[in-house]
């Protein structure tokens, strides 16, 4: 999964195609819990580009997007938000797949 480098890159990704942003942080235990399964989730949903957003590096962006719990997922298609799986709860591989499948 590619790591977001700038707010400009975020805007470019969200405005072009189908992108899922995963918001997390290095210190987040629930984020570390799902990291090993993310490559499988990405492989199962090749119609999306996946991008990791470090919550601490992009705290203002998270506030603007109302991302107050991590890990969280935000999906866009050509600039329009098409779904969000945002909470502070631990997420399972099945829950993440179900979220993406429902988009």
MARMAR-696984 format. One record per residue (C-alpha): residue number from 1; x, y, z. Coordinates in nm, 4 decimals, always signed. Last residue first. Example, Ala and Ser with C-alpha at 12.3 -4.5 7.8 and 13.67 -1.06 7.14 Angstrom:
% MARMAR-696984
   resi         c1         c2         c3
      2    +1.3670    -0.1060    +0.7140
      1    +1.2300    -0.4500    +0.7800
This chain:
% MARMAR-696984
   resi         c1         c2         c3
    103    -1.9502    +0.0174    -0.2309
    102    -2.0936    -0.2874    -0.0496
    101    -1.7968    -0.5087    -0.1376
    100    -1.5622    -0.2547    +0.0230
     99    -1.7459    -0.2576    +0.3567
     98    -1.7845    -0.6364    +0.3519
     97    -1.4116    -0.6747    +0.2838
     96    -1.3295    -0.4477    +0.5782
     95    -1.5668    -0.6365    +0.8081
     94    -1.4260    -0.9735    +0.6984
     93    -1.0650    -0.8658    +0.7518
     92    -1.1591    -0.7542    +1.1020
     91    -1.1833    -0.4043    +1.2418
     90    -1.0892    -0.2866    +1.5896
     89    -1.3163    -0.0003    +1.6964
     88    -1.2241    +0.3690    +1.6849
     87    -1.4758    +0.4336    +1.4124
     86    -1.4947    +0.5232    +1.0452
     85    -1.5941    +0.2866    +0.7665
     84    -1.6788    +0.5440    +0.5028
     83    -1.8392    +0.5243    +0.1640
     82    -1.8860    +0.6770    -0.1794
     81    -1.7165    +1.0139    -0.1251
     80    -1.7181    +1.1916    -0.4598
     79    -1.4004    +1.3126    -0.6281
     78    -1.3874    +1.0542    -0.9070
     77    -1.4787    +0.7675    -0.6761
     76    -1.3861    +0.8007    -0.3119
     75    -1.3641    +0.5581    -0.0206
     74    -1.2715    +0.6400    +0.3417
     73    -1.1392    +0.3751    +0.5787
     72    -1.0692    +0.4017    +0.9503
     71    -0.8154    +0.2524    +1.1884
     70    -0.8490    +0.4774    +1.3705
     69    -1.1026    +0.7103    +1.5256
     68    -1.1655    +1.0816    +1.4751
     67    -1.1770    +1.0961    +1.0957
     66    -1.4151    +1.3884    +1.0459
     65    -1.2740    +1.4665    +0.6972
     64    -1.1483    +1.8141    +0.7921
     63    -1.0133    +1.6722    +1.1204
     62    -0.8295    +1.3967    +0.9344
     61    -0.6836    +1.6513    +0.6925
     60    -0.5642    +1.8602    +0.9873
     59    -0.4030    +1.5549    +1.1530
     58    -0.2119    +1.4572    +0.8381
     57    +0.1239    +1.3441    +0.9822
     56    -0.0348    +1.2056    +1.2995
     55    -0.3123    +1.0258    +1.1123
     54    -0.0710    +0.8590    +0.8720
     53    -0.2730    +0.8029    +0.5543
     52    -0.2246    +0.4732    +0.3701
     51    -0.3442    +0.4660    +0.0093
     50    -0.5313    +0.1921    -0.1734
     49    -0.6231    +0.2198    -0.5416
     48    -0.9499    +0.0405    -0.6106
     47    -1.0565    -0.1899    -0.8973
     46    -0.8035    -0.4433    -0.7661
     45    -1.0292    -0.5354    -0.4754
     44    -0.9254    -0.8894    -0.3750
     43    -0.5554    -0.8043    -0.4060
     42    -0.6015    -0.5018    -0.1781
     41    -0.7753    -0.7125    +0.0866
     40    -0.4994    -0.9730    +0.0698
     39    -0.2308    -0.7029    +0.1018
     38    -0.4256    -0.5557    +0.3984
     37    -0.4247    -0.8798    +0.5966
     36    -0.0952    -0.8242    +0.7847
     35    -0.1831    -0.4584    +0.8598
     34    -0.5118    -0.5428    +1.0375
     33    -0.3782    -0.5870    +1.3934
     32    -0.1229    -0.3061    +1.3519
     31    -0.4139    -0.0637    +1.3070
     30    -0.5828    -0.1996    +1.6216
     29    -0.2579    -0.1429    +1.8125
     28    -0.2262    +0.2192    +1.7029
     27    +0.1234    +0.3603    +1.7735
     26    +0.2282    +0.3742    +1.4088
     25    -0.0894    +0.5564    +1.3079
     24    -0.3907    +0.4798    +1.0895
     23    -0.6177    +0.6151    +0.8164
     22    -0.6756    +0.3813    +0.5234
     21    -0.7755    +0.5707    +0.2096
     20    -0.9695    +0.3817    -0.0525
     19    -0.9480    +0.5159    -0.4056
     18    -1.1610    +0.4758    -0.7171
     17    -1.0639    +0.6898    -1.0134
     16    -0.9293    +1.0423    -1.0163
     15    -1.0486    +1.3074    -0.7691
     14    -0.9597    +1.1167    -0.4518
     13    -0.6089    +1.0383    -0.5751
     12    -0.5283    +1.3931    -0.6884
     11    -0.6730    +1.5442    -0.3699
     10    -0.4694    +1.3097    -0.1491
      9    -0.1563    +1.3831    -0.3544
      8    -0.2085    +1.7545    -0.2953
      7    -0.2504    +1.6843    +0.0767
      6    +0.0964    +1.5317    +0.0678
      5    +0.2989    +1.2081    +0.0918
      4    +0.0318    +0.9396    +0.1249
      3    +0.1821    +0.5958    +0.1782
      2    +0.1345    +0.3395    -0.0974
      1    +0.0000    +0.0000    +0.0000
